[in-house]
Every structure is written in C-alpha cells, then in structure tokens.
C-alpha cells in the first residue's frame, strides 16, 4: 500500500533511471524530496536518455522541468564554474536556468535558483526542497520566470496531474495556485516578482566569484 501511495498504480518496474547524485561530492546531501521525485519519474516511465520529466515526454512538452544535469550546460562559460560549491538538480526552463544545491561560505547547504543569465536572472536561495516541488506543481511551463509567479499559469495541462497527486499523497501538499503561494513568500512578493528577484547572499556570491556575468 505504501509504494502504491507514493508512486502510483502506473509505476513501471525496471524502467530507465535518472540519478541526481552520480559523481556528487560527499559534502553535498541531496534532499529526500528530490531523490524521491527522481525515483517517481523513473517508475512512471518518464525518463529519456537519463533525464527525468514530470509528465510523459512522448505526449508533448507540458513542462520544461528536466531532472538531471543537461550535458549541453557542462562546459557553458558562466555556468556552474565551481562544482565544489554548486550541484545541479533540475532545469527550470529551456534557456538553461536550474535548481541547484549551493554551499555558502560557512559550508551550509541551500537550495537555490540559478538563472541562466541569458534568460532568467533569478539567482536566489529558495525556502526548501519541498517548496520547489510545490512550485513545479503549480504548472508553469517554465518555472524559472519569477515575474509570472503572481498569477496561475495561463495554460494548464492535466498531464501534470499524476505528479501533483503523488506530491499530495507523499508530502501532504495541495496544489498551489501561484508561485508566490508555492514558495510561501507572500510577505516579500514584490521583491521576488522584480526582474532579478531578491538580493541575497547567493546572488552576491555568484557576482563576487564571477560565476554570473
């Protein structure tokens, strides 16, 4: 019953896997929410060429969230230049933005949004891994665009419903209407909805280290 609740009736045993931790340095700890999301995607049969999706990728692009590091970003100048401090988790847009793990100067780990710079310029610490799952459940095609978070998606797809149902069953979280609600940042909404989002220590570190141009 437990596996049925977590992964659903349509789980594909023996399906292709996506790993978020292959090669990850031991000083990082992948949040359980992300590990189980990758496992759920694998069991649903939503993995192609080692990348995991939130809906069946053979039925159209409903959401551009991709689990696993995109090979075309590994050598991109200006992106993830310090793997000792940054570890890729998932893409949040087709232009290269992502959710990453980041170690601050004190060695404390955070979940962050790493804008691509050529598209989204949101470089900010996010509240938690669970909040990221809630953001994905809202249904934005590209959740990297923080300017959209005040409103529900213009178009929604029922293809994301299995993911939403799993997130609700496993983590007890109902589908939020907006990105602001998903992240629980109502009190600071104006700052988060600005072009480049809030100024915080992740954005400062990126600028000082030369990772963002």
C-alpha positions in Angstrom: 0.0 0.0 0.0 2.9 2.4 0.8 4.5 2.0 -2.6 1.1 2.4 -4.3 0.5 5.7 -2.4 3.9 7.1 -3.2 4.4 6.1 -6.8 1.0 5.3 -8.2 -0.7 2.4 -9.9 1.1 3.0 -13.3 4.6 2.6 -11.9 6.9 0.9 -14.5 9.2 -1.5 -12.6 12.6 -1.8 -14.2 12.2 1.5 -16.1 15.1 3.6 -17.1 16.5 5.6 -14.1 17.6 9.1 -13.6 20.3 9.8 -11.0 20.8 13.1 -9.3 23.8 12.0 -7.3 26.2 10.3 -9.7 29.6 12.0 -9.1 28.2 14.3 -6.4 30.9 15.3 -3.9 30.3 13.9 -0.4 30.0 17.3 1.1 26.6 17.7 -0.6 23.4 16.0 0.7 20.6 15.5 -1.9 17.3 16.4 -0.2 14.9 13.4 0.1 12.2 15.3 -1.8 14.4 15.4 -4.9 15.6 11.8 -4.6 12.0 10.6 -4.4 10.9 12.8 -7.2 13.6 11.3 -9.4 12.5 7.8 -8.3 8.9 8.6 -9.0 9.8 9.9 -12.5 11.7 6.7 -13.2 8.9 4.4 -12.0 6.4 6.3 -14.1 8.5 5.7 -17.2 9.2 9.4 -17.7 12.9 9.1 -18.2 14.6 9.5 -21.6 18.3 9.3 -22.1 19.0 9.6 -18.4 16.8 12.7 -17.9 13.6 12.7 -15.9 10.4 14.5 -16.6 7.3 15.4 -14.6 4.9 14.1 -17.3 5.1 11.7 -20.2 7.7 13.3 -22.6 6.3 11.4 -25.6 3.0 13.3 -25.3 4.2 16.8 -25.8 6.1 19.5 -23.8 3.8 20.2 -20.9 6.6 21.5 -18.6 10.2 22.1 -19.3 11.5 21.0 -15.9 14.1 18.3 -16.5 15.7 16.3 -13.7 19.4 15.6 -14.1 22.3 17.8 -15.4 21.9 18.8 -19.1 25.1 17.8 -21.0 25.0 20.9 -23.1 25.4 23.1 -20.0 28.5 21.4 -18.5 31.0 23.5 -20.5 28.9 26.6 -20.9 31.1 29.6 -19.9 29.5 31.4 -17.0 27.6 28.5 -15.6 28.4 26.3 -12.6 32.1 27.2 -12.6 32.6 26.0 -9.1 31.4 22.4 -8.7 32.7 22.3 -5.1 30.0 24.8 -4.2 27.2 24.1 -6.7 25.4 20.9 -7.7 22.8 20.8 -10.5 19.4 19.2 -9.6 16.9 20.2 -12.3 16.5 22.6 -15.2 13.7 25.1 -14.7 13.5 26.5 -18.3 14.5 25.8 -21.8 17.1 28.6 -21.7 19.3 26.9 -19.1 18.1 28.0 -15.7 18.2 25.5 -12.9 17.6 24.5 -9.3 20.9 23.7 -7.6 22.4 22.8 -4.2 24.8 25.5 -3.0 27.2 25.6 -0.1 27.7 29.0 1.4 31.0 30.3 2.8 30.2 28.7 6.2 29.5 25.3 4.5 25.8 25.4 5.0 23.8 23.9 2.1 20.9 25.7 0.5 18.5 25.0 -2.4 18.9 27.8 -4.9 17.6 29.0 -8.3 20.4 29.6 -10.7 19.2 31.8 -13.6 20.9 31.3 -16.9 21.7 35.0 -17.3 20.8 34.8 -20.9 17.1 34.3 -19.9 16.1 34.3 -16.3 18.3 36.3 -14.0 16.8 35.0 -10.8 19.8 34.0 -8.5 18.3 33.4 -5.1 18.1 31.0 -2.2 14.7 29.1 -2.2 12.9 28.3 1.0 13.2 24.5 0.8 13.2 21.5 -1.5 9.6 20.9 -0.7 8.7 24.4 -1.9 10.4 23.6 -5.2 8.1 20.6 -5.6 5.2 22.9 -4.8 6.4 25.4 -7.4 6.6 22.6 -10.1 3.1 21.5 -9.2 1.6 25.0 -10.0 2.1 24.1 -13.6 4.2 26.8 -15.2 5.7 25.6 -18.5 9.0 27.3 -17.4 9.0 28.0 -13.6 12.3 30.0 -14.0 10.3 33.1 -14.8 9.6 34.6 -11.4 7.7 37.5 -13.0 4.9 35.0 -13.7 4.6 33.8 -10.1 1.9 36.3 -9.1 -0.7 34.5 -11.3 -1.7 30.9 -12.1 -0.4 29.6 -15.4 -2.1 30.9 -18.5 -2.5 27.4 -19.7 -2.6 24.3 -17.6 -2.2 20.6 -18.5 -3.8 17.6 -16.9 -0.6 15.7 -17.9 0.9 17.0 -14.6 -1.9 15.6 -12.5 -0.1 12.3 -11.7 2.8 14.3 -10.4 0.5 16.5 -8.4 -1.3 13.5 -7.0 2.0 11.9 -6.0 3.2 15.1 -4.3 0.0 15.5 -2.4 -0.1 11.9 -1.3 3.6 11.7 -0.4 4.2 15.2 1.0 0.8 16.2 2.1 0.8 19.4 0.0 -2.2 20.6 -2.1 -1.5 22.2 -5.4 -0.8 25.9 -5.0 -2.4 28.4 -7.3 0.7 30.6 -7.9 4.4 30.5 -7.5 4.3 33.1 -4.7 1.9 30.8 -2.8 4.0 27.7 -3.6 7.1 29.3 -2.0 5.3 30.9 0.9 6.8 34.3 0.1 3.6 36.4 0.2 5.2 39.0 2.5 8.1 39.6 0.1 6.2 39.1 -3.1 7.1 42.5 -4.6 10.8 41.8 -4.3 10.5 38.2 -5.7 8.4 39.5 -8.7 11.0 42.1 -9.6 13.1 41.4 -12.7 16.1 39.9 -10.9 14.4 38.9 -7.7 15.7 39.5 -4.2 19.3 40.4 -3.4 20.6 37.7 -1.2 23.9 36.0 -0.3 23.7 33.5 -3.2 23.4 36.3 -5.8 26.2 38.2 -4.1 28.5 35.1 -4.1 27.8 34.5 -7.8 28.8 38.1 -8.6 31.9 38.1 -6.5 33.1 34.8 -7.8 32.5 35.7 -11.4 30.1 32.8 -12.0 27.4 35.1 -13.2 28.1 37.7 -15.9 
